[in-house]
Amino acid sequence: MVSKSPFLKALSKESTTRIPLYCTGYPEIEFIDNYIRLYNLKTSNTNSILYSKDYSIIKQMGFDAISLWDFRREKVDFTLKNYEKVDGWGRIYRDDWYSWDGVFKNEKIIKDWELLKLPSKEKLKILRNFLKKRDDDLEYVISLPGLFEKTWQSMGFHYFAKCLKNNLKLIKTVIEYFYNYLHELIIQLQSVGAYSFIIADDLGYKNRTFIPKEIWIKFFYDKYKHIVDLIHKNKNYIILHSDGYISDMIETFIDLKFDAIQSLESNAGVDIFALFKKFKNQICFIGNLDISLLTFGTPKQVEDYVIKLIRKALKYDSSLVVSPTQHINSKCRPVNVNAFIETAKIFK
């Protein structure tokens, strides 16, 4: 990093010549194919291909940064007695998606759990080579597992809720297990050249959080403080992603010194304009462009919203990166995605 990109400047709360753009992960292939055909993009940069995904397309689209989701674990799924399928996180699957139930029901299961494995040396080597040989200036943000989300998912939300009343020890054991895993994962990823991270940890429903703020602070604040300090120790960057309503948590994220918060769903009740006014430049805000707008809106509606978003951020001197709230899926209209990218690029 000889000089900071606009995206890293935004994370540092420094002024930028333009508003950066962030892609929440490689879009669904059907969307990419449609976008390539519509805008005549080229797919010839072999140094930008990772696991069959051509990241030069993301740069050609106009994004400044994208998250990589391929290095959270060595991905192996298992069939255990009485379950259809269980993944390394301990989540029980029903059909093709994990359910709201998990297998971490007692401390012995956690102690004996050997199914969650760090990325292999070969996988880390692939990441090292990819980051080293890339010849674009796209920032790659490595996705990390969240402590709250993985804790309740591995236990099952109903069982997790019951343990909040009668088995706090088990909850603390599960949190410690995932904290130790996350700590070691970060160290290994840093060792191969990663320096920007995003923790995916959904905390909110529509208009409220999963659990009360004071309970989250009690169990997760200190662990996240250690994680943020570990990342900042090497002058790296850390973003927290959370879907749902999280407005009441922003002050806590600032206290923890997260560089940015991503998603900020307006449809879940997050008023980003009120957050700009209240917190100004204390944290970088990433997102707020709802997937539903990109799916059902018109290019003019998208353009108008992006202009409003940027103008309000400038008014309150808030650090902003424009991005979709969630993953760009096959239902999103390419013309709407192009509209928000081009609007942000040319806005003065």
VMD Tcl script that draws the C-alpha trace (Angstrom):
set ca {
  {0.00 0.00 0.00}
  {2.11 2.89 -1.31}
  {-0.82 5.31 -1.19}
  {-4.32 4.88 0.14}
  {-7.13 4.15 -2.25}
  {-10.36 6.16 -1.98}
  {-11.94 3.15 -0.23}
  {-9.21 2.94 2.44}
  {-9.31 6.71 2.89}
  {-13.03 6.44 3.58}
  {-12.39 3.71 6.17}
  {-9.84 6.04 7.79}
  {-12.43 8.86 7.80}
  {-10.21 10.93 5.52}
  {-11.54 13.16 2.76}
  {-11.74 11.58 -0.70}
  {-11.99 13.10 -4.18}
  {-15.09 10.96 -4.83}
  {-17.42 8.60 -2.99}
  {-16.09 5.01 -3.20}
  {-18.21 2.01 -4.15}
  {-18.28 -1.36 -2.39}
  {-19.54 -4.72 -3.70}
  {-20.70 -7.05 -0.94}
  {-19.41 -10.18 -2.66}
  {-19.19 -11.63 -6.14}
  {-22.69 -11.20 -7.65}
  {-24.70 -14.21 -8.73}
  {-23.47 -15.55 -12.06}
  {-26.76 -14.95 -13.87}
  {-26.55 -11.24 -12.97}
  {-22.88 -11.06 -14.04}
  {-23.66 -12.70 -17.39}
  {-26.50 -10.26 -18.03}
  {-24.35 -7.28 -17.04}
  {-21.46 -8.37 -19.29}
  {-23.77 -8.73 -22.28}
  {-25.53 -5.41 -21.67}
  {-22.37 -3.34 -21.17}
  {-19.90 -5.28 -23.36}
  {-17.36 -6.00 -20.61}
  {-14.22 -8.03 -21.31}
  {-13.18 -11.20 -19.45}
  {-9.53 -11.71 -20.29}
  {-7.55 -10.79 -17.16}
  {-6.33 -14.14 -15.81}
  {-4.58 -12.52 -12.82}
  {-7.97 -11.45 -11.52}
  {-9.57 -14.91 -11.58}
  {-10.12 -16.64 -8.24}
  {-12.12 -19.86 -7.96}
  {-13.55 -19.30 -11.46}
  {-14.72 -15.77 -10.63}
  {-13.30 -12.98 -12.76}
  {-12.79 -9.98 -10.47}
  {-11.70 -7.78 -13.35}
  {-15.42 -7.58 -14.16}
  {-16.04 -6.02 -10.74}
  {-13.40 -3.39 -11.43}
  {-14.77 -2.71 -14.92}
  {-18.21 -2.20 -13.39}
  {-16.72 0.64 -11.34}
  {-16.42 -0.79 -7.83}
  {-13.48 0.17 -5.59}
  {-13.68 -2.82 -3.23}
  {-15.28 -6.23 -2.85}
  {-15.47 -8.83 -0.11}
  {-14.03 -12.33 -0.56}
  {-16.06 -15.06 1.17}
  {-13.87 -18.04 0.27}
  {-11.44 -18.11 3.21}
  {-13.52 -18.41 6.39}
  {-12.91 -22.15 6.80}
  {-11.95 -25.31 4.99}
  {-15.40 -26.03 3.62}
  {-16.49 -29.57 4.32}
  {-20.03 -30.63 5.20}
  {-20.93 -33.69 7.19}
  {-23.84 -36.01 7.81}
  {-24.29 -36.81 11.50}
  {-26.68 -39.25 13.12}
  {-30.30 -37.99 13.14}
  {-29.48 -34.98 10.92}
  {-29.66 -34.45 7.17}
  {-26.46 -32.42 7.08}
  {-24.32 -30.41 9.48}
  {-21.59 -27.96 8.49}
  {-18.37 -27.10 10.26}
  {-20.06 -24.31 12.23}
  {-22.41 -26.87 13.80}
  {-25.47 -25.67 11.85}
  {-28.13 -28.22 10.95}
  {-29.34 -28.05 7.35}
  {-32.84 -28.60 6.05}
  {-32.85 -29.13 2.29}
  {-30.30 -26.68 0.78}
  {-30.10 -24.12 3.59}
  {-29.20 -24.19 7.26}
  {-32.05 -24.15 9.72}
  {-32.45 -22.26 12.99}
  {-31.10 -25.26 14.85}
  {-27.59 -26.44 15.72}
  {-25.75 -29.28 17.47}
  {-23.84 -27.43 20.21}
  {-26.14 -28.54 23.03}
  {-23.53 -29.29 25.70}
  {-19.88 -28.67 26.52}
  {-18.74 -32.19 25.60}
  {-19.91 -31.71 22.00}
  {-17.91 -28.49 21.78}
  {-14.84 -30.04 23.39}
  {-14.89 -32.97 20.94}
  {-15.81 -30.91 17.85}
  {-13.27 -31.45 15.07}
  {-15.32 -30.49 12.04}
  {-14.44 -26.79 11.93}
  {-11.04 -26.45 10.33}
  {-9.01 -23.40 9.38}
  {-8.26 -22.85 5.68}
  {-5.65 -25.30 4.46}
  {-2.10 -24.25 3.63}
  {-2.95 -24.73 -0.03}
  {-5.97 -22.46 0.26}
  {-3.95 -19.78 2.04}
  {-1.29 -20.06 -0.65}
  {-3.96 -19.41 -3.29}
  {-5.00 -16.26 -1.44}
  {-1.40 -15.10 -1.06}
  {-0.71 -15.54 -4.77}
  {-3.95 -13.86 -5.75}
  {-3.32 -10.79 -3.60}
  {0.31 -10.60 -4.69}
  {-0.09 -10.96 -8.46}
  {-3.22 -8.85 -8.99}
  {-2.64 -5.98 -11.37}
  {-5.70 -3.87 -10.58}
  {-6.37 -1.46 -7.75}
  {-9.50 -3.19 -6.50}
  {-9.45 -3.58 -2.71}
  {-10.17 -7.10 -1.47}
  {-11.91 -7.29 1.91}
  {-11.73 -10.72 3.53}
  {-14.93 -11.94 5.16}
  {-14.75 -13.31 8.71}
  {-17.35 -15.25 10.75}
  {-19.26 -13.28 13.39}
  {-19.22 -14.29 17.04}
  {-22.90 -13.66 17.82}
  {-24.24 -15.24 14.64}
  {-22.12 -18.36 14.87}
  {-22.89 -18.78 18.58}
  {-26.67 -18.89 18.21}
  {-26.55 -20.78 14.90}
  {-24.40 -23.56 16.35}
  {-26.72 -23.88 19.36}
  {-30.02 -23.20 17.62}
  {-31.80 -19.93 18.37}
  {-34.45 -21.47 20.64}
  {-31.82 -23.30 22.68}
  {-29.60 -20.21 22.77}
  {-32.53 -18.17 24.13}
  {-33.22 -20.80 26.82}
  {-29.55 -20.80 27.84}
  {-29.67 -17.04 28.34}
  {-31.89 -17.84 31.33}
  {-30.50 -21.09 32.69}
  {-27.10 -21.96 31.20}
  {-24.86 -18.93 30.73}
  {-21.80 -21.14 31.12}
  {-22.58 -22.99 27.88}
  {-23.04 -19.75 25.97}
  {-19.68 -18.49 27.23}
  {-18.05 -21.79 26.21}
  {-19.42 -21.52 22.67}
  {-18.34 -17.87 22.38}
  {-14.85 -18.75 23.58}
  {-14.64 -21.56 21.04}
  {-15.49 -19.29 18.11}
  {-13.38 -16.43 19.46}
  {-10.30 -18.66 19.56}
  {-11.03 -19.83 16.02}
  {-11.54 -16.27 14.75}
  {-8.35 -15.06 16.44}
  {-6.24 -17.75 14.77}
  {-7.99 -17.27 11.42}
  {-7.14 -13.54 11.39}
  {-3.48 -14.24 12.17}
  {-3.24 -16.75 9.32}
  {-4.97 -14.42 6.85}
  {-2.71 -11.53 7.83}
  {0.32 -13.75 7.28}
  {-0.54 -14.14 3.58}
  {-1.11 -10.44 2.91}
  {-4.72 -9.69 3.85}
  {-5.16 -6.28 5.47}
  {-8.87 -5.43 5.15}
  {-11.54 -7.51 6.88}
  {-15.31 -7.58 7.29}
  {-16.99 -9.51 10.12}
  {-20.39 -10.81 9.02}
  {-22.52 -10.82 12.15}
  {-26.22 -10.13 11.65}
  {-27.63 -8.58 14.84}
  {-31.01 -7.24 13.80}
  {-34.56 -8.04 12.77}
  {-36.84 -5.44 11.26}
  {-37.04 -2.48 13.67}
  {-35.27 -4.30 16.52}
  {-32.17 -6.27 17.41}
  {-32.06 -10.05 17.95}
  {-31.21 -9.59 21.62}
  {-31.15 -6.52 23.90}
  {-28.11 -4.29 23.51}
  {-27.02 -4.79 27.14}
  {-26.95 -8.58 26.71}
  {-24.86 -8.28 23.53}
  {-22.42 -6.02 25.36}
  {-22.19 -8.42 28.29}
  {-21.21 -11.41 26.16}
  {-19.52 -10.00 23.06}
  {-18.05 -6.55 23.74}
  {-14.74 -7.67 25.28}
  {-14.18 -10.38 22.66}
  {-14.72 -7.93 19.83}
  {-12.46 -5.41 21.53}
  {-9.64 -7.98 21.37}
  {-10.40 -8.75 17.71}
  {-10.44 -5.09 16.68}
  {-7.20 -4.46 18.59}
  {-5.58 -7.49 16.92}
  {-6.43 -6.15 13.47}
  {-5.48 -2.55 14.23}
  {-2.17 -3.68 15.73}
  {-0.96 -4.31 12.17}
  {-2.59 -1.11 10.88}
  {-5.25 -3.19 9.16}
  {-8.93 -2.34 8.68}
  {-12.03 -3.93 10.16}
  {-15.67 -3.49 9.08}
  {-18.73 -4.89 10.82}
  {-21.56 -6.13 8.59}
  {-25.01 -6.58 10.05}
  {-28.38 -6.86 8.39}
  {-31.45 -5.62 10.19}
  {-32.04 -2.78 12.61}
  {-28.78 -1.76 14.32}
  {-29.16 1.99 14.86}
  {-29.02 1.60 18.64}
  {-25.73 -0.30 18.34}
  {-23.74 2.28 16.36}
  {-22.36 4.03 19.44}
  {-21.11 0.67 20.74}
  {-19.41 -0.07 17.42}
  {-17.71 3.32 17.60}
  {-16.53 2.59 21.15}
  {-15.08 -0.68 19.89}
  {-13.26 1.30 17.17}
  {-14.64 -0.53 14.17}
  {-13.57 1.40 11.09}
  {-16.93 1.04 9.39}
  {-20.38 -0.50 9.58}
  {-21.90 -2.08 6.46}
  {-25.47 -2.77 5.27}
  {-27.60 -0.16 7.11}
  {-30.94 -1.43 5.81}
  {-33.51 1.30 5.43}
  {-36.26 -1.33 5.01}
  {-35.36 -2.67 8.47}
  {-35.78 0.75 10.06}
  {-32.23 2.15 9.84}
  {-32.36 5.91 9.21}
  {-28.89 6.57 7.83}
  {-29.59 10.30 7.54}
  {-30.23 10.51 11.29}
  {-27.00 8.54 11.84}
  {-25.06 11.00 9.66}
  {-26.38 13.87 11.76}
  {-25.75 12.18 15.12}
  {-22.34 10.57 14.57}
  {-20.89 12.58 11.68}
  {-17.37 11.29 10.93}
  {-16.85 8.99 13.91}
  {-17.31 5.85 11.78}
  {-17.56 5.12 8.07}
  {-21.03 4.19 6.82}
  {-21.16 1.62 4.00}
  {-24.34 0.60 2.20}
  {-27.96 1.72 2.54}
  {-28.82 1.04 -1.11}
  {-31.54 -1.52 -0.60}
  {-31.63 -4.62 -2.78}
  {-35.38 -4.13 -3.28}
  {-34.70 -0.77 -4.93}
  {-32.13 -2.37 -7.24}
  {-34.68 -5.08 -8.09}
  {-37.99 -3.26 -8.39}
  {-37.00 0.39 -8.82}
  {-36.19 2.39 -11.92}
  {-32.76 3.83 -12.83}
  {-34.13 7.32 -12.09}
  {-35.28 6.27 -8.61}
  {-31.87 4.74 -7.94}
  {-30.08 7.84 -9.21}
  {-32.24 10.14 -7.05}
  {-31.62 8.08 -3.93}
  {-27.85 7.92 -4.45}
  {-27.71 11.71 -4.93}
  {-29.71 12.22 -1.73}
  {-27.44 9.79 0.14}
  {-24.24 11.51 -0.95}
  {-25.55 15.04 -0.39}
  {-26.62 14.23 3.17}
  {-23.26 12.58 3.93}
  {-21.43 15.67 2.66}
  {-23.74 17.97 4.62}
  {-22.88 16.26 7.90}
  {-19.24 15.51 7.00}
  {-19.86 11.77 7.30}
  {-17.57 9.21 5.73}
  {-19.60 7.23 3.19}
  {-19.09 4.30 0.84}
  {-22.09 3.52 -1.36}
  {-23.00 -0.15 -1.64}
  {-25.96 -2.50 -1.83}
  {-27.23 -3.61 1.56}
  {-26.82 -7.28 0.63}
  {-25.52 -9.56 -2.09}
  {-26.33 -8.58 -5.68}
  {-28.52 -11.46 -6.84}
  {-29.95 -12.53 -10.17}
  {-33.15 -10.53 -9.58}
  {-31.33 -7.18 -9.46}
  {-31.64 -5.19 -12.68}
  {-28.27 -4.47 -14.33}
  {-29.51 -1.02 -15.40}
  {-30.22 -0.15 -11.75}
  {-26.81 -1.34 -10.55}
  {-25.17 0.62 -13.35}
  {-27.24 3.67 -12.41}
  {-26.00 3.74 -8.82}
  {-22.39 3.18 -9.87}
  {-22.37 5.90 -12.54}
  {-24.25 8.35 -10.32}
  {-21.75 7.99 -7.49}
  {-18.77 8.23 -9.87}
  {-19.83 11.50 -11.48}
  {-21.39 13.19 -8.46}
  {-19.75 16.54 -7.62}
}
mol new
graphics top color blue
foreach p $ca { graphics top sphere $p radius 0.5 }
foreach p [lrange $ca 0 end-1] q [lrange $ca 1 end] { graphics top cylinder $p $q radius 0.2 }
display resetview
